[in-house]
Amino acid sequence: MGYTLVVDIPQEVLDDVRKRLRRIGGQVQGVERMLSEGRECRDVVTQLAAISKAVDRAGLKLVAAGLAYCLSDPERAAADGYPIETVEKMLMSIS
């Protein structure tokens, strides 16, 4: 089922975030294998930290695109439910 994002996010940003999420999925599967194999705790934690950072970066990529949208057309962004204060809160929630 398709849907449309209200914020006007460029397709290349969406493609990049999807690519990042696929990579993160692979990292999560890798950690599951590490646990099954009984790998060292420090190695598992290192990979979990990398996953966490990758998720944060994917979120920041989206918020940055949303911020650019809000700054380029603040009236439309506010009418779409994304006033600058909302985007600021989104940024603060992932930083």
PDB file as gemmi writes it, atoms N, CA and C in Angstrom:
CRYST1    1.000    1.000    1.000  90.00  90.00  90.00 P 1                      
ATOM      1  N   MET A   1       0.843  -1.176   0.000  1.00  0.00           N  
ATOM      2  CA  MET A   1       0.000   0.000   0.000  1.00  0.00           C  
ATOM      3  C   MET A   1       0.889   1.240   0.000  1.00  0.00           C  
ATOM      4  N   GLY A   2       0.686   2.148  -0.936  1.00  0.00           N  
ATOM      5  CA  GLY A   2       1.497   3.357  -1.020  1.00  0.00           C  
ATOM      6  C   GLY A   2       0.926   4.478  -0.190  1.00  0.00           C  
ATOM      7  N   TYR A   3       1.763   5.428   0.096  1.00  0.00           N  
ATOM      8  CA  TYR A   3       1.338   6.604   0.826  1.00  0.00           C  
ATOM      9  C   TYR A   3       2.213   7.764   0.402  1.00  0.00           C  
ATOM     10  N   THR A   4       1.809   8.959   0.746  1.00  0.00           N  
ATOM     11  CA  THR A   4       2.554  10.148   0.404  1.00  0.00           C  
ATOM     12  C   THR A   4       2.970  10.849   1.675  1.00  0.00           C  
ATOM     13  N   LEU A   5       4.226  11.242   1.730  1.00  0.00           N  
ATOM     14  CA  LEU A   5       4.697  12.032   2.857  1.00  0.00           C  
ATOM     15  C   LEU A   5       4.175  13.452   2.699  1.00  0.00           C  
ATOM     16  N   VAL A   6       3.764  14.051   3.791  1.00  0.00           N  
ATOM     17  CA  VAL A   6       3.271  15.415   3.723  1.00  0.00           C  
ATOM     18  C   VAL A   6       4.424  16.373   3.468  1.00  0.00           C  
ATOM     19  N   VAL A   7       5.550  16.148   4.128  1.00  0.00           N  
ATOM     20  CA  VAL A   7       6.718  16.991   3.907  1.00  0.00           C  
ATOM     21  C   VAL A   7       7.290  16.662   2.542  1.00  0.00           C  
ATOM     22  N   ASP A   8       7.655  17.693   1.801  1.00  0.00           N  
ATOM     23  CA  ASP A   8       8.197  17.509   0.455  1.00  0.00           C  
ATOM     24  C   ASP A   8       9.672  17.133   0.556  1.00  0.00           C  
ATOM     25  N   ILE A   9       9.937  15.836   0.693  1.00  0.00           N  
ATOM     26  CA  ILE A   9      11.302  15.341   0.814  1.00  0.00           C  
ATOM     27  C   ILE A   9      11.752  14.855  -0.551  1.00  0.00           C  
ATOM     28  N   PRO A  10      12.917  15.327  -1.000  1.00  0.00           N  
ATOM     29  CA  PRO A  10      13.409  14.914  -2.325  1.00  0.00           C  
ATOM     30  C   PRO A  10      13.567  13.396  -2.428  1.00  0.00           C  
ATOM     31  N   GLN A  11      13.294  12.868  -3.593  1.00  0.00           N  
ATOM     32  CA  GLN A  11      13.373  11.427  -3.822  1.00  0.00           C  
ATOM     33  C   GLN A  11      14.747  10.870  -3.502  1.00  0.00           C  
ATOM     34  N   GLU A  12      15.803  11.640  -3.806  1.00  0.00           N  
ATOM     35  CA  GLU A  12      17.152  11.133  -3.534  1.00  0.00           C  
ATOM     36  C   GLU A  12      17.409  10.974  -2.033  1.00  0.00           C  
ATOM     37  N   VAL A  13      16.772  11.807  -1.222  1.00  0.00           N  
ATOM     38  CA  VAL A  13      16.886  11.660   0.231  1.00  0.00           C  
ATOM     39  C   VAL A  13      16.152  10.394   0.673  1.00  0.00           C  
ATOM     40  N   LEU A  14      14.948  10.192   0.161  1.00  0.00           N  
ATOM     41  CA  LEU A  14      14.192   8.981   0.497  1.00  0.00           C  
ATOM     42  C   LEU A  14      14.948   7.731   0.072  1.00  0.00           C  
ATOM     43  N   ASP A  15      15.539   7.759  -1.125  1.00  0.00           N  
ATOM     44  CA  ASP A  15      16.309   6.613  -1.603  1.00  0.00           C  
ATOM     45  C   ASP A  15      17.508   6.346  -0.695  1.00  0.00           C  
ATOM     46  N   ASP A  16      18.183   7.421  -0.284  1.00  0.00           N  
ATOM     47  CA  ASP A  16      19.340   7.275   0.589  1.00  0.00           C  
ATOM     48  C   ASP A  16      18.930   6.690   1.947  1.00  0.00           C  
ATOM     49  N   VAL A  17      17.830   7.182   2.503  1.00  0.00           N  
ATOM     50  CA  VAL A  17      17.370   6.673   3.803  1.00  0.00           C  
ATOM     51  C   VAL A  17      16.969   5.208   3.682  1.00  0.00           C  
ATOM     52  N   ARG A  18      16.296   4.844   2.608  1.00  0.00           N  
ATOM     53  CA  ARG A  18      15.941   3.426   2.403  1.00  0.00           C  
ATOM     54  C   ARG A  18      17.187   2.552   2.317  1.00  0.00           C  
ATOM     55  N   LYS A  19      18.203   3.035   1.601  1.00  0.00           N  
ATOM     56  CA  LYS A  19      19.456   2.291   1.485  1.00  0.00           C  
ATOM     57  C   LYS A  19      20.101   2.128   2.864  1.00  0.00           C  
ATOM     58  N   ARG A  20      20.094   3.187   3.640  1.00  0.00           N  
ATOM     59  CA  ARG A  20      20.648   3.119   4.994  1.00  0.00           C  
ATOM     60  C   ARG A  20      19.882   2.102   5.846  1.00  0.00           C  
ATOM     61  N   LEU A  21      18.563   2.100   5.725  1.00  0.00           N  
ATOM     62  CA  LEU A  21      17.749   1.175   6.522  1.00  0.00           C  
ATOM     63  C   LEU A  21      17.998  -0.275   6.120  1.00  0.00           C  
ATOM     64  N   ARG A  22      18.183  -0.520   4.834  1.00  0.00           N  
ATOM     65  CA  ARG A  22      18.516  -1.891   4.397  1.00  0.00           C  
ATOM     66  C   ARG A  22      19.857  -2.326   4.979  1.00  0.00           C  
ATOM     67  N   ARG A  23      20.813  -1.413   4.978  1.00  0.00           N  
ATOM     68  CA  ARG A  23      22.126  -1.712   5.542  1.00  0.00           C  
ATOM     69  C   ARG A  23      22.012  -1.984   7.043  1.00  0.00           C  
ATOM     70  N   ILE A  24      21.205  -1.190   7.725  1.00  0.00           N  
ATOM     71  CA  ILE A  24      20.980  -1.385   9.161  1.00  0.00           C  
ATOM     72  C   ILE A  24      20.360  -2.752   9.408  1.00  0.00           C  
ATOM     73  N   GLY A  25      19.412  -3.136   8.562  1.00  0.00           N  
ATOM     74  CA  GLY A  25      18.797  -4.461   8.689  1.00  0.00           C  
ATOM     75  C   GLY A  25      19.838  -5.565   8.597  1.00  0.00           C  
ATOM     76  N   GLY A  26      20.782  -5.405   7.684  1.00  0.00           N  
ATOM     77  CA  GLY A  26      21.866  -6.378   7.559  1.00  0.00           C  
ATOM     78  C   GLY A  26      22.749  -6.395   8.800  1.00  0.00           C  
ATOM     79  N   GLN A  27      22.985  -5.214   9.361  1.00  0.00           N  
ATOM     80  CA  GLN A  27      23.790  -5.142  10.585  1.00  0.00           C  
ATOM     81  C   GLN A  27      23.075  -5.847  11.744  1.00  0.00           C  
ATOM     82  N   VAL A  28      21.765  -5.660  11.837  1.00  0.00           N  
ATOM     83  CA  VAL A  28      20.997  -6.308  12.900  1.00  0.00           C  
ATOM     84  C   VAL A  28      21.080  -7.825  12.741  1.00  0.00           C  
ATOM     85  N   GLN A  29      20.937  -8.316  11.520  1.00  0.00           N  
ATOM     86  CA  GLN A  29      21.068  -9.755  11.276  1.00  0.00           C  
ATOM     87  C   GLN A  29      22.464 -10.242  11.655  1.00  0.00           C  
ATOM     88  N   GLY A  30      23.467  -9.421  11.388  1.00  0.00           N  
ATOM     89  CA  GLY A  30      24.828  -9.776  11.758  1.00  0.00           C  
ATOM     90  C   GLY A  30      24.996  -9.902  13.260  1.00  0.00           C  
ATOM     91  N   VAL A  31      24.362  -9.004  14.001  1.00  0.00           N  
ATOM     92  CA  VAL A  31      24.430  -9.075  15.467  1.00  0.00           C  
ATOM     93  C   VAL A  31      23.716 -10.333  15.958  1.00  0.00           C  
ATOM     94  N   GLU A  32      22.599 -10.668  15.349  1.00  0.00           N  
ATOM     95  CA  GLU A  32      21.902 -11.903  15.731  1.00  0.00           C  
ATOM     96  C   GLU A  32      22.810 -13.115  15.524  1.00  0.00           C  
ATOM     97  N   ARG A  33      23.538 -13.136  14.398  1.00  0.00           N  
ATOM     98  CA  ARG A  33      24.485 -14.234  14.146  1.00  0.00           C  
ATOM     99  C   ARG A  33      25.600 -14.242  15.186  1.00  0.00           C  
ATOM    100  N   MET A  34      26.083 -13.059  15.513  1.00  0.00           N  
ATOM    101  CA  MET A  34      27.150 -12.959  16.514  1.00  0.00           C  
ATOM    102  C   MET A  34      26.697 -13.552  17.842  1.00  0.00           C  
ATOM    103  N   LEU A  35      25.461 -13.256  18.223  1.00  0.00           N  
ATOM    104  CA  LEU A  35      24.937 -13.795  19.478  1.00  0.00           C  
ATOM    105  C   LEU A  35      24.814 -15.316  19.407  1.00  0.00           C  
ATOM    106  N   SER A  36      24.336 -15.809  18.267  1.00  0.00           N  
ATOM    107  CA  SER A  36      24.202 -17.263  18.094  1.00  0.00           C  
ATOM    108  C   SER A  36      25.550 -17.965  18.144  1.00  0.00           C  
ATOM    109  N   GLU A  37      26.561 -17.290  17.647  1.00  0.00           N  
ATOM    110  CA  GLU A  37      27.905 -17.858  17.614  1.00  0.00           C  
ATOM    111  C   GLU A  37      28.651 -17.690  18.935  1.00  0.00           C  
ATOM    112  N   GLY A  38      28.043 -16.958  19.878  1.00  0.00           N  
ATOM    113  CA  GLY A  38      28.694 -16.750  21.166  1.00  0.00           C  
ATOM    114  C   GLY A  38      29.881 -15.800  21.101  1.00  0.00           C  
ATOM    115  N   ARG A  39      29.793 -14.808  20.233  1.00  0.00           N  
ATOM    116  CA  ARG A  39      30.892 -13.848  20.070  1.00  0.00           C  
ATOM    117  C   ARG A  39      31.078 -13.004  21.322  1.00  0.00           C  
ATOM    118  N   GLU A  40      32.230 -12.403  21.427  1.00  0.00           N  
ATOM    119  CA  GLU A  40      32.582 -11.557  22.568  1.00  0.00           C  
ATOM    120  C   GLU A  40      31.575 -10.423  22.753  1.00  0.00           C  
ATOM    121  N   CYS A  41      31.270 -10.168  23.997  1.00  0.00           N  
ATOM    122  CA  CYS A  41      30.314  -9.109  24.340  1.00  0.00           C  
ATOM    123  C   CYS A  41      30.751  -7.761  23.763  1.00  0.00           C  
ATOM    124  N   ARG A  42      32.031  -7.443  23.885  1.00  0.00           N  
ATOM    125  CA  ARG A  42      32.508  -6.137  23.398  1.00  0.00           C  
ATOM    126  C   ARG A  42      32.300  -5.995  21.897  1.00  0.00           C  
ATOM    127  N   ASP A  43      32.444  -7.094  21.143  1.00  0.00           N  
ATOM    128  CA  ASP A  43      32.226  -7.042  19.692  1.00  0.00           C  
ATOM    129  C   ASP A  43      30.756  -6.797  19.366  1.00  0.00           C  
ATOM    130  N   VAL A  44      29.877  -7.449  20.115  1.00  0.00           N  
ATOM    131  CA  VAL A  44      28.438  -7.270  19.912  1.00  0.00           C  
ATOM    132  C   VAL A  44      28.044  -5.833  20.246  1.00  0.00           C  
ATOM    133  N   VAL A  45      28.542  -5.334  21.366  1.00  0.00           N  
ATOM    134  CA  VAL A  45      28.203  -3.963  21.777  1.00  0.00           C  
ATOM    135  C   VAL A  45      28.729  -2.951  20.762  1.00  0.00           C  
ATOM    136  N   THR A  46      29.900  -3.198  20.220  1.00  0.00           N  
ATOM    137  CA  THR A  46      30.450  -2.306  19.187  1.00  0.00           C  
ATOM    138  C   THR A  46      29.522  -2.250  17.981  1.00  0.00           C  
ATOM    139  N   GLN A  47      29.021  -3.401  17.570  1.00  0.00           N  
ATOM    140  CA  GLN A  47      28.097  -3.444  16.430  1.00  0.00           C  
ATOM    141  C   GLN A  47      26.764  -2.774  16.765  1.00  0.00           C  
ATOM    142  N   LEU A  48      26.277  -2.965  17.984  1.00  0.00           N  
ATOM    143  CA  LEU A  48      25.029  -2.309  18.394  1.00  0.00           C  
ATOM    144  C   LEU A  48      25.190  -0.795  18.399  1.00  0.00           C  
ATOM    145  N   ALA A  49      26.355  -0.315  18.831  1.00  0.00           N  
ATOM    146  CA  ALA A  49      26.611   1.132  18.813  1.00  0.00           C  
ATOM    147  C   ALA A  49      26.623   1.651  17.379  1.00  0.00           C  
ATOM    148  N   ALA A  50      27.203   0.875  16.464  1.00  0.00           N  
ATOM    149  CA  ALA A  50      27.220   1.279  15.053  1.00  0.00           C  
ATOM    150  C   ALA A  50      25.808   1.333  14.482  1.00  0.00           C  
ATOM    151  N   ILE A  51      24.973   0.368  14.873  1.00  0.00           N  
ATOM    152  CA  ILE A  51      23.579   0.354  14.418  1.00  0.00           C  
ATOM    153  C   ILE A  51      22.851   1.585  14.947  1.00  0.00           C  
ATOM    154  N   SER A  52      23.042   1.877  16.211  1.00  0.00           N  
ATOM    155  CA  SER A  52      22.389   3.034  16.820  1.00  0.00           C  
ATOM    156  C   SER A  52      22.781   4.321  16.098  1.00  0.00           C  
ATOM    157  N   LYS A  53      24.065   4.475  15.811  1.00  0.00           N  
ATOM    158  CA  LYS A  53      24.544   5.659  15.108  1.00  0.00           C  
ATOM    159  C   LYS A  53      23.955   5.722  13.694  1.00  0.00           C  
ATOM    160  N   ALA A  54      23.867   4.586  13.029  1.00  0.00           N  
ATOM    161  CA  ALA A  54      23.309   4.552  11.672  1.00  0.00           C  
ATOM    162  C   ALA A  54      21.835   4.942  11.671  1.00  0.00           C  
ATOM    163  N   VAL A  55      21.080   4.485  12.673  1.00  0.00           N  
ATOM    164  CA  VAL A  55      19.665   4.856  12.779  1.00  0.00           C  
ATOM    165  C   VAL A  55      19.548   6.366  13.010  1.00  0.00           C  
ATOM    166  N   ASP A  56      20.380   6.900  13.885  1.00  0.00           N  
ATOM    167  CA  ASP A  56      20.362   8.341  14.140  1.00  0.00           C  
ATOM    168  C   ASP A  56      20.656   9.129  12.871  1.00  0.00           C  
ATOM    169  N   ARG A  57      21.624   8.677  12.106  1.00  0.00           N  
ATOM    170  CA  ARG A  57      21.979   9.386  10.868  1.00  0.00           C  
ATOM    171  C   ARG A  57      20.851   9.330   9.845  1.00  0.00           C  
ATOM    172  N   ALA A  58      20.162   8.214   9.768  1.00  0.00           N  
ATOM    173  CA  ALA A  58      19.015   8.122   8.849  1.00  0.00           C  
ATOM    174  C   ALA A  58      17.939   9.121   9.275  1.00  0.00           C  
ATOM    175  N   GLY A  59      17.683   9.199  10.567  1.00  0.00           N  
ATOM    176  CA  GLY A  59      16.708  10.160  11.069  1.00  0.00           C  
ATOM    177  C   GLY A  59      17.134  11.591  10.810  1.00  0.00           C  
ATOM    178  N   LEU A  60      18.408  11.882  11.029  1.00  0.00           N  
ATOM    179  CA  LEU A  60      18.916  13.235  10.790  1.00  0.00           C  
ATOM    180  C   LEU A  60      18.804  13.614   9.320  1.00  0.00           C  
ATOM    181  N   LYS A  61      19.026  12.648   8.459  1.00  0.00           N  
ATOM    182  CA  LYS A  61      18.905  12.905   7.019  1.00  0.00           C  
ATOM    183  C   LYS A  61      17.480  13.350   6.674  1.00  0.00           C  
ATOM    184  N   LEU A  62      16.497  12.644   7.232  1.00  0.00           N  
ATOM    185  CA  LEU A  62      15.099  13.012   6.992  1.00  0.00           C  
ATOM    186  C   LEU A  62      14.753  14.369   7.593  1.00  0.00           C  
ATOM    187  N   VAL A  63      15.194  14.594   8.819  1.00  0.00           N  
ATOM    188  CA  VAL A  63      14.874  15.864   9.483  1.00  0.00           C  
ATOM    189  C   VAL A  63      15.548  17.023   8.764  1.00  0.00           C  
ATOM    190  N   ALA A  64      16.770  16.827   8.285  1.00  0.00           N  
ATOM    191  CA  ALA A  64      17.452  17.887   7.541  1.00  0.00           C  
ATOM    192  C   ALA A  64      16.674  18.250   6.283  1.00  0.00           C  
ATOM    193  N   ALA A  65      16.157  17.242   5.596  1.00  0.00           N  
ATOM    194  CA  ALA A  65      15.352  17.512   4.399  1.00  0.00           C  
ATOM    195  C   ALA A  65      14.065  18.223   4.781  1.00  0.00           C  
ATOM    196  N   GLY A  66      13.459  17.815   5.889  1.00  0.00           N  
ATOM    197  CA  GLY A  66      12.253  18.490   6.362  1.00  0.00           C  
ATOM    198  C   GLY A  66      12.524  19.924   6.758  1.00  0.00           C  
ATOM    199  N   LEU A  67      13.665  20.155   7.373  1.00  0.00           N  
ATOM    200  CA  LEU A  67      14.036  21.516   7.766  1.00  0.00           C  
ATOM    201  C   LEU A  67      14.232  22.390   6.535  1.00  0.00           C  
ATOM    202  N   ALA A  68      14.891  21.843   5.516  1.00  0.00           N  
ATOM    203  CA  ALA A  68      15.074  22.600   4.277  1.00  0.00           C  
ATOM    204  C   ALA A  68      13.720  22.959   3.673  1.00  0.00           C  
ATOM    205  N   TYR A  69      12.787  22.013   3.708  1.00  0.00           N  
ATOM    206  CA  TYR A  69      11.423  22.253   3.218  1.00  0.00           C  
ATOM    207  C   TYR A  69      10.770  23.383   4.004  1.00  0.00           C  
ATOM    208  N   CYS A  70      10.876  23.321   5.318  1.00  0.00           N  
ATOM    209  CA  CYS A  70      10.245  24.337   6.169  1.00  0.00           C  
ATOM    210  C   CYS A  70      10.839  25.721   5.943  1.00  0.00           C  
ATOM    211  N   LEU A  71      12.139  25.775   5.747  1.00  0.00           N  
ATOM    212  CA  LEU A  71      12.791  27.067   5.544  1.00  0.00           C  
ATOM    213  C   LEU A  71      12.523  27.629   4.156  1.00  0.00           C  
ATOM    214  N   SER A  72      12.361  26.755   3.169  1.00  0.00           N  
ATOM    215  CA  SER A  72      12.122  27.235   1.811  1.00  0.00           C  
ATOM    216  C   SER A  72      10.694  27.721   1.597  1.00  0.00           C  
ATOM    217  N   ASP A  73       9.742  27.157   2.349  1.00  0.00           N  
ATOM    218  CA  ASP A  73       8.332  27.547   2.200  1.00  0.00           C  
ATOM    219  C   ASP A  73       7.627  27.412   3.552  1.00  0.00           C  
ATOM    220  N   PRO A  74       7.939  28.310   4.492  1.00  0.00           N  
ATOM    221  CA  PRO A  74       7.425  28.171   5.854  1.00  0.00           C  
ATOM    222  C   PRO A  74       5.897  28.170   5.955  1.00  0.00           C  
ATOM    223  N   GLU A  75       5.222  28.938   5.109  1.00  0.00           N  
ATOM    224  CA  GLU A  75       3.757  28.982   5.180  1.00  0.00           C  
ATOM    225  C   GLU A  75       3.159  27.640   4.773  1.00  0.00           C  
ATOM    226  N   ARG A  76       3.636  27.088   3.679  1.00  0.00           N  
ATOM    227  CA  ARG A  76       3.134  25.791   3.212  1.00  0.00           C  
ATOM    228  C   ARG A  76       3.461  24.689   4.221  1.00  0.00           C  
ATOM    229  N   ALA A  77       4.683  24.729   4.756  1.00  0.00           N  
ATOM    230  CA  ALA A  77       5.086  23.727   5.743  1.00  0.00           C  
ATOM    231  C   ALA A  77       4.171  23.785   6.965  1.00  0.00           C  
ATOM    232  N   ALA A  78       3.883  24.978   7.436  1.00  0.00           N  
ATOM    233  CA  ALA A  78       2.999  25.127   8.597  1.00  0.00           C  
ATOM    234  C   ALA A  78       1.596  24.632   8.260  1.00  0.00           C  
ATOM    235  N   ALA A  79       1.122  24.948   7.059  1.00  0.00           N  
ATOM    236  CA  ALA A  79      -0.206  24.490   6.646  1.00  0.00           C  
ATOM    237  C   ALA A  79      -0.265  22.967   6.534  1.00  0.00           C  
ATOM    238  N   ASP A  80       0.877  22.349   6.207  1.00  0.00           N  
ATOM    239  CA  ASP A  80       0.961  20.888   6.100  1.00  0.00           C  
ATOM    240  C   ASP A  80       1.162  20.218   7.456  1.00  0.00           C  
ATOM    241  N   GLY A  81       1.237  21.031   8.521  1.00  0.00           N  
ATOM    242  CA  GLY A  81       1.401  20.476   9.861  1.00  0.00           C  
ATOM    243  C   GLY A  81       2.842  20.385  10.324  1.00  0.00           C  
ATOM    244  N   TYR A  82       3.741  21.074   9.630  1.00  0.00           N  
ATOM    245  CA  TYR A  82       5.156  21.039   9.977  1.00  0.00           C  
ATOM    246  C   TYR A  82       5.717  22.443  10.162  1.00  0.00           C  
ATOM    247  N   PRO A  83       5.196  23.186  11.138  1.00  0.00           N  
ATOM    248  CA  PRO A  83       5.827  24.474  11.426  1.00  0.00           C  
ATOM    249  C   PRO A  83       7.253  24.223  11.925  1.00  0.00           C  
ATOM    250  N   ILE A  84       8.086  25.205  11.845  1.00  0.00           N  
ATOM    251  CA  ILE A  84       9.490  25.049  12.199  1.00  0.00           C  
ATOM    252  C   ILE A  84       9.661  24.496  13.614  1.00  0.00           C  
ATOM    253  N   GLU A  85       8.764  24.842  14.526  1.00  0.00           N  
ATOM    254  CA  GLU A  85       8.859  24.341  15.904  1.00  0.00           C  
ATOM    255  C   GLU A  85       8.701  22.821  15.959  1.00  0.00           C  
ATOM    256  N   THR A  86       7.851  22.281  15.119  1.00  0.00           N  
ATOM    257  CA  THR A  86       7.646  20.826  15.060  1.00  0.00           C  
ATOM    258  C   THR A  86       8.897  20.127  14.558  1.00  0.00           C  
ATOM    259  N   VAL A  87       9.498  20.680  13.515  1.00  0.00           N  
ATOM    260  CA  VAL A  87      10.714  20.087  12.961  1.00  0.00           C  
ATOM    261  C   VAL A  87      11.858  20.204  13.972  1.00  0.00           C  
ATOM    262  N   GLU A  88      11.899  21.317  14.693  1.00  0.00           N  
ATOM    263  CA  GLU A  88      12.920  21.480  15.736  1.00  0.00           C  
ATOM    264  C   GLU A  88      12.768  20.393  16.803  1.00  0.00           C  
ATOM    265  N   LYS A  89      11.541  20.109  17.213  1.00  0.00           N  
ATOM    266  CA  LYS A  89      11.303  19.050  18.203  1.00  0.00           C  
ATOM    267  C   LYS A  89      11.729  17.691  17.654  1.00  0.00           C  
ATOM    268  N   MET A  90      11.460  17.453  16.367  1.00  0.00           N  
ATOM    269  CA  MET A  90      11.880  16.196  15.753  1.00  0.00           C  
ATOM    270  C   MET A  90      13.401  16.079  15.790  1.00  0.00           C  
ATOM    271  N   LEU A  91      14.087  17.169  15.466  1.00  0.00           N  
ATOM    272  CA  LEU A  91      15.544  17.169  15.494  1.00  0.00           C  
ATOM    273  C   LEU A  91      16.062  16.885  16.903  1.00  0.00           C  
ATOM    274  N   MET A  92      15.471  17.530  17.886  1.00  0.00           N  
ATOM    275  CA  MET A  92      15.911  17.350  19.266  1.00  0.00           C  
ATOM    276  C   MET A  92      15.651  15.927  19.741  1.00  0.00           C  
ATOM    277  N   SER A  93      14.642  15.275  19.212  1.00  0.00           N  
ATOM    278  CA  SER A  93      14.320  13.920  19.666  1.00  0.00           C  
ATOM    279  C   SER A  93      15.330  12.886  19.177  1.00  0.00           C  
ATOM    280  N   ILE A  94      16.081  13.199  18.128  1.00  0.00           N  
ATOM    281  CA  ILE A  94      17.053  12.226  17.619  1.00  0.00           C  
ATOM    282  C   ILE A  94      18.501  12.657  17.818  1.00  0.00           C  
ATOM    283  N   SER A  95      18.696  13.801  18.408  1.00  0.00           N  
ATOM    284  CA  SER A  95      20.086  14.245  18.595  1.00  0.00           C  
ATOM    285  C   SER A  95      20.517  14.073  20.037  1.00  0.00           C  
TER     286      SER A  95                                                      
END                                                                             
